Amino acid sequence: MSSDAVITATELGKRYQLGERQQYGALRDVLAGGFRRRSTSGREELWALRDVSFTVGDGEVLGIIGRNGAGKSTLLKILSRITMPTVGEVRMRGRIGSLLEVGSGFHPELTGTENVFLNGAILGMSRHEIRAKLDEIVAFAEMDAFMSTPVKHYSVGMFMRLAFAVAAHLDAEILVVDEVLAVGDARFQQKCLAKMGEVARSGRSVLFVSHNLDATLALCDRGIVLEAGELVYDGDTRSAVDTYRRMAGVTTRSGDQLDLSGLDREGTGEARFESARIDAGARSEPARHGADDSAAVHSGDRLTITVDIDAAEAQSVASLGLTVGTEGGLMLLNLDSADAPAIGPIALSAGRNRLTLTLPELHLAPGRYRVGLRLANPVTTRIGSGAIDLLDPAFVLQVDEAPPSVRGDGSPEPSGTGRGTVATAAPVVHHGAGSLVAGAMVVECH
């Protein structure tokens, strides 16, 4: 074990048996012929982890990323000594505190204060430690008026706030954290994130598992990616997140060619979105088509979406729409060709048709956004009557922070909020009903 490593995992593997549990004889069988186990057949083996090796340095914050079933929770249970590995070994230096299931060990008949002492003891805190931190725990949970009330009368949010407050005040050299930010309302989640940042900055080693990738990027020094129980990436956090997103197929970047034919959709099916290509570039330049090897889409970029539409027969479509919303479902931008009279109905010929939708400038903060596409006749913005083909979402777009632009002399170009110039004579659709951010779309038929 390296002198500066607090955790060294070597070739870890964990095997589980699938199928029926082993059955034992009934009492009459024992009396008649002695105790015996009944054999079971058809049982299969599952390796939840296989050949996983890594180290965690003193004071390092390691993010563990992977899809559901990738082996993250199994790994944390091994590190927390809840279960033993089938093969391999783990060496650790220092006291370990685990936040694997927030609220485990709470008793509904006990008061909030009593449960703080009970849950703290289960998590490894001494009575003296709990008493010294009780006021701090109660203040963090914002539960002062309810601490004498049995927790069976708490709402789910109150229960989770108190449980996280106890777990977050553990004193340990190594902290293992599994999805503890998914508690409470948005304001309390932000408070939890700030607390985890404080723990990370205190010099303690932290193993952090969360599907909140923004939190992972903000907190972690390094990331590992698990897939089907195997470690597929170990390196800087940004690359780990990008690796996970590519493997999960959850994010679209510039240059991606998307197959839309197999997606869940609504509509009559008289015409269907079959594929789309995404290209992005600086708003003052044409969209890049492979010339730039950067796949990032930045705030302020010019975004081009080239869609192929397969029509059963020649037809005129009143509405070609594009929506952009948050992952939580809040619509931010709703663009519709019907809002630009100069465009008129979209004429589709029988067979394959290609259209280009250009957003001259992305007025979006860094983050991930659901992008929807629709064909409708008559105009509609939601699933229902009139929809010919509606994909919501058609894909998820990752938008990164815009890099500082540079003048020809190498000095930074002052930033501004202007929309810029659209280098095309095509009619422009401006943001329509339901839009919360500014936007515009150019529609070109090929």
DACOR-V893510 format. One record per pair of residues at least 24 apart in sequence whose C-alpha atoms are under 8 Angstrom apart, sorted by the first residue. I is the first residue (numbers start at 1). GAP is how many residues later the second one is. If there is no record, write none. Layout:
i: {I:I}
gap: {GAP:GAP}
This chain:
i: {1:4:4:5:5:5:5:5:6:6:6:6:6:6:6:6:6:6:7:7:7:7:7:7:7:8:8:8:8:8:8:8:9:9:9:9:9:9:9:9:10:10:10:10:10:10:10:11:11:11:11:11:11:11:12:12:12:12:12:12:12:12:12:12:12:13:13:13:13:13:13:13:13:13:13:14:14:14:14:14:14:14:14:14:15:15:15:15:15:15:15:16:16:16:16:17:17:17:17:18:18:18:18:19:19:47:48:48:48:49:49:49:49:49:50:50:51:51:51:52:52:53:56:57:58:58:58:59:59:59:59:59:60:60:60:60:60:60:60:60:61:61:61:61:61:61:61:61:61:62:62:62:62:62:62:62:62:62:63:63:63:63:63:63:63:63:63:63:63:64:64:64:64:64:64:64:64:65:65:65:65:65:65:65:65:65:65:66:66:66:66:67:67:67:69:69:70:70:70:70:70:71:71:71:71:71:72:72:73:76:76:76:80:94:94:94:95:95:95:96:96:96:96:96:97:97:97:97:97:97:97:97:97:98:98:98:98:99:99:99:99:99:99:99:100:100:100:100:100:101:101:102:102:102:102:102:103:103:103:103:107:108:108:108:109:109:109:110:110:110:111:111:111:111:111:112:112:112:112:112:112:112:113:113:116:116:116:119:119:120:120:123:123:125:125:133:137:137:137:137:138:138:140:141:157:157:157:158:160:161:168:168:172:173:173:174:174:174:174:175:175:175:175:176:176:176:177:177:177:177:178:178:178:179:179:179:179:180:181:213:217:250:250:251:251:251:251:251:252:252:252:252:252:253:253:253:253:253:253:253:254:254:254:254:254:254:254:255:255:255:255:255:260:263:263:264:265:265:265:265:266:266:266:266:266:266:266:267:267:267:267:267:267:267:268:268:268:269:269:270:270:270:270:270:271:271:271:271:271:271:271:272:272:272:272:272:273:273:273:273:273:274:274:274:274:275:275:275:276:276:276:276:277:277:277:277:278:278:278:278:279:279:279:280:283:283:283:284:284:296:296:296:297:297:297:298:298:298:298:298:298:298:299:299:299:299:299:299:299:299:299:299:300:300:300:300:300:301:301:301:302:302:302:302:302:303:303:303:303:303:304:304:304:304:305:305:305:306:306:306:306:307:307:307:307:308:308:308:308:309:309:309:309:309:310:310:310:310:311:311:311:311:311:311:312:312:313:313:313:314:314:314:314:315:315:315:315:316:316:316:316:317:317:317:317:317:317:317:317:318:318:318:318:318:318:318:318:319:319:319:319:319:319:319:319:319:320:320:320:320:320:321:321:321:321:322:322:322:322:323:323:323:323:324:324:324:324:325:325:325:326:326:326:327:327:327:329:331:331:331:332:332:332:332:333:333:333:333:333:333:333:333:334:334:334:334:334:335:335:335:335:335:335:335:336:336:337:337:338:339:339:339:340:340:340:340:342:343:343:353:354:354:355:355:355:355:356:356:356:356:356:357:357:357:357:358:358:358:359:359:359:359:360:360:360:360:360:360:360:360:361:361:361:361:362:363:363:363:364:364:365:365:365:366:366:366:366:367:367:367:368:368:368:368:369:369:369:369:370:370:370:370:371:371:371}
gap: {90:53:54:50:51:52:53:88:49:50:51:52:85:86:87:88:168:199:48:49:50:83:84:85:86:45:46:47:48:82:83:84:43:44:45:46:79:80:81:82:41:42:43:44:78:79:80:39:40:41:42:76:77:78:37:38:39:40:41:73:74:75:76:77:78:34:35:36:37:38:39:72:73:74:75:33:34:35:36:60:70:71:72:73:30:31:32:33:34:70:71:29:30:31:32:26:27:28:29:25:26:27:28:24:25:182:26:180:181:25:26:179:180:181:179:180:37:179:180:178:179:178:149:148:145:146:147:141:144:145:146:147:140:143:144:145:146:160:161:162:139:144:145:146:147:158:159:160:161:143:144:145:146:158:159:160:161:162:144:145:146:147:153:157:158:159:160:161:174:143:144:145:146:159:160:161:162:144:145:146:158:159:160:161:175:176:179:159:160:161:178:159:160:181:159:160:156:157:158:159:160:155:156:157:158:159:137:154:105:24:100:102:96:78:79:80:77:78:79:76:77:78:79:80:26:27:73:74:75:76:77:78:79:25:77:78:79:68:69:76:77:78:79:81:76:77:78:79:80:77:79:58:61:62:65:78:56:57:60:61:44:42:43:44:41:42:43:39:40:41:36:37:38:39:40:34:35:36:37:38:39:50:34:35:46:47:50:44:47:46:47:44:47:45:46:36:25:28:29:32:24:27:25:24:26:27:28:26:24:27:27:28:32:31:32:30:31:32:33:29:30:31:32:30:31:32:29:30:31:32:30:31:32:29:30:31:32:30:29:28:24:145:146:117:144:145:146:147:26:143:144:145:146:25:26:42:43:44:144:145:24:25:26:40:41:42:43:24:25:34:35:40:134:128:131:127:124:125:126:127:117:118:121:122:123:124:125:116:117:119:120:121:122:123:119:120:121:119:120:41:42:43:118:119:38:39:40:41:104:117:118:37:38:39:116:117:34:35:36:37:116:33:34:35:36:32:33:34:29:30:31:32:27:28:29:30:25:26:27:28:24:25:26:24:77:78:137:136:137:102:103:104:101:102:103:64:68:101:102:103:104:105:62:63:64:65:66:67:100:101:102:103:61:62:63:64:102:59:60:61:56:57:58:59:60:55:56:57:58:59:52:53:54:55:51:52:53:48:49:50:51:47:48:49:50:44:45:46:47:42:43:44:45:46:40:41:42:43:37:38:39:40:41:42:38:39:36:37:38:33:34:35:36:32:33:34:35:29:30:31:32:28:29:30:31:58:59:60:61:26:27:28:57:58:59:60:61:26:27:55:56:57:58:59:60:61:26:53:54:55:56:52:53:54:60:49:50:51:52:47:48:49:50:45:46:47:48:44:45:46:42:43:44:41:42:43:41:103:104:105:102:103:104:105:98:99:101:102:103:104:105:106:97:98:99:100:101:94:95:96:97:104:105:106:93:96:92:106:41:90:91:93:87:88:89:90:85:84:100:93:91:92:88:89:90:91:86:87:88:89:90:84:85:86:87:83:84:85:80:81:82:83:59:60:61:62:79:80:81:82:58:59:78:79:77:74:75:76:35:73:34:35:36:32:33:34:35:31:32:33:28:29:30:31:27:28:29:30:24:25:26:27:24:25:26}
